[in-house]
């Protein structure tokens, strides 16, 4: 029987939540830079790209908040199960693993978006 440390799971949750906080703050910074670009450039090409990035930032903020809620819910379920039975159900562990995969996917999306934005910004700043 394979055992999983509860400390490992809670550390994973904490790391993921801190990462999501960081990415949410980073989106705010990128949004500010986007506003600077829009203020300095009024062309149609710039406006289209600005709209693209604004939409992506909105989508990613929503994804971050949704994932944050799912992680917190999973953490609560684990805590409740440990308190009640001294262990965690396999289903909850599987969900935890899926959430970590979702976090890694979100991390990649944000990093790709940041790089795309920096390429755009270097052209217009």
C-alpha positions as a printed NumPy array, in Angstrom:
array([[  0.   ,   0.   ,   0.   ],
       [  1.342,   3.385,  -1.028],
       [  1.22 ,   6.111,   1.599],
       [  1.202,   9.831,   0.99 ],
       [  2.29 ,  12.341,   3.561],
       [ -0.407,  14.809,   4.587],
       [  2.382,  17.369,   5.053],
       [  3.404,  16.833,   1.42 ],
       [ -0.174,  17.468,   0.289],
       [ -0.598,  20.589,   2.41 ],
       [  2.789,  21.893,   1.23 ],
       [  1.66 ,  21.331,  -2.347],
       [ -1.548,  23.252,  -1.642],
       [  0.376,  26.104,  -0.013],
       [  2.873,  26.288,  -2.875],
       [  0.08 ,  26.289,  -5.434],
       [ -1.868,  29.008,  -3.622],
       [  1.247,  31.192,  -3.331],
       [  1.936,  30.633,  -7.021],
       [ -1.614,  31.625,  -7.928],
       [ -1.284,  34.793,  -5.812],
       [  1.937,  35.637,  -7.629],
       [  0.359,  35.116, -11.054],
       [ -2.687,  37.212, -10.128],
       [ -0.368,  40.056,  -9.086],
       [  1.629,  39.623, -12.268],
       [ -1.543,  39.952, -14.347],
       [ -2.246,  43.256, -12.564],
       [  1.232,  44.508, -13.477],
       [  0.83 ,  43.414, -17.094],
       [ -2.58 ,  45.115, -17.205],
       [ -0.949,  48.367, -16.06 ],
       [  1.676,  48.112, -18.787],
       [ -1.047,  47.371, -21.301],
       [ -2.817,  50.598, -20.306],
       [  0.447,  52.521, -20.808],
       [  0.798,  51.083, -24.31 ],
       [ -2.808,  51.965, -25.135],
       [ -2.344,  55.53 , -23.882],
       [  0.763,  56.028, -26.028],
       [ -0.491,  54.307, -29.194],
       [ -3.916,  54.82 , -30.72 ],
       [ -3.61 ,  52.757, -33.902],
       [ -6.108,  50.074, -34.844],
       [ -3.454,  47.343, -34.788],
       [ -2.537,  48.266, -31.223],
       [ -6.188,  48.427, -30.167],
       [ -6.812,  44.907, -31.485],
       [ -3.808,  43.515, -29.629],
       [ -4.751,  45.39 , -26.454],
       [ -8.232,  43.875, -26.611],
       [ -6.701,  40.423, -27.119],
       [ -4.522,  40.787, -24.029],
       [ -7.319,  42.305, -21.935],
       [ -9.496,  39.307, -22.787],
       [ -6.694,  36.875, -21.957],
       [ -6.027,  38.61 , -18.631],
       [ -9.724,  38.382, -17.722],
       [ -9.851,  34.697, -18.671],
       [ -6.718,  33.878, -16.678],
       [ -7.871,  35.836, -13.612],
       [-11.07 ,  33.807, -13.676],
       [ -9.12 ,  30.556, -14.086],
       [ -6.856,  31.503, -11.162],
       [ -9.806,  32.255,  -8.88 ],
       [-11.596,  29.065,  -9.879],
       [ -8.498,  26.941,  -9.286],
       [ -7.892,  28.703,  -5.965],
       [-11.394,  27.766,  -4.835],
       [-10.955,  24.153,  -5.911],
       [ -7.639,  23.871,  -4.056],
       [ -9.131,  25.355,  -0.889],
       [-12.105,  22.99 ,  -1.151],
       [ -9.783,  19.996,  -1.619],
       [ -7.744,  21.111,   1.38 ],
       [-10.912,  21.333,   3.484],
       [-12.007,  17.851,   2.385],
       [ -8.614,  16.407,   3.289],
       [ -8.684,  18.093,   6.694],
       [-12.215,  16.85 ,   7.34 ],
       [-11.38 ,  13.281,   6.306],
       [ -8.238,  13.19 ,   8.449],
       [-10.183,  14.493,  11.459],
       [-12.997,  11.96 ,  10.977],
       [-11.111,   8.811,   9.995],
       [ -7.402,   9.479,  10.341],
       [ -6.884,   9.007,   6.602],
       [ -7.79 ,  10.377,   3.208],
       [ -9.969,   8.716,   0.579],
       [ -8.328,   7.651,  -2.685],
       [-10.814,   9.788,  -4.601],
       [ -9.668,  12.881,  -2.704],
       [ -6.005,  12.061,  -3.367],
       [ -6.772,  11.601,  -7.077],
       [ -8.555,  14.953,  -7.083],
       [ -5.539,  16.504,  -5.367],
       [ -3.259,  15.126,  -8.089],
       [ -5.578,  16.488, -10.786],
       [ -5.565,  19.906,  -9.129],
       [ -1.786,  19.94 ,  -9.089],
       [ -1.822,  19.108, -12.796],
       [ -4.298,  21.95 , -13.352],
       [ -1.977,  24.293, -11.461],
       [  0.992,  23.292, -13.632],
       [ -1.123,  23.86 , -16.749],
       [ -2.196,  27.298, -15.511],
       [  1.416,  28.131, -14.714],
       [  2.428,  27.274, -18.297],
       [ -0.441,  29.302, -19.759],
       [  0.503,  32.36 , -17.688],
       [  4.178,  32.045, -18.617],
       [  3.335,  31.714, -22.32 ],
       [  0.971,  34.699, -22.082],
       [  3.641,  36.772, -20.336],
       [  6.191,  35.992, -23.051],
       [  3.654,  36.817, -25.772],
       [  2.848,  40.096, -24.024],
       [  6.525,  41.049, -23.678],
       [  7.045,  40.487, -27.41 ],
       [  4.067,  42.755, -28.095],
       [  5.197,  45.359, -25.556],
       [  8.739,  45.506, -26.937],
       [  7.254,  46.474, -30.29 ],
       [  5.028,  49.265, -28.955],
       [  6.73 ,  50.715, -25.867]])
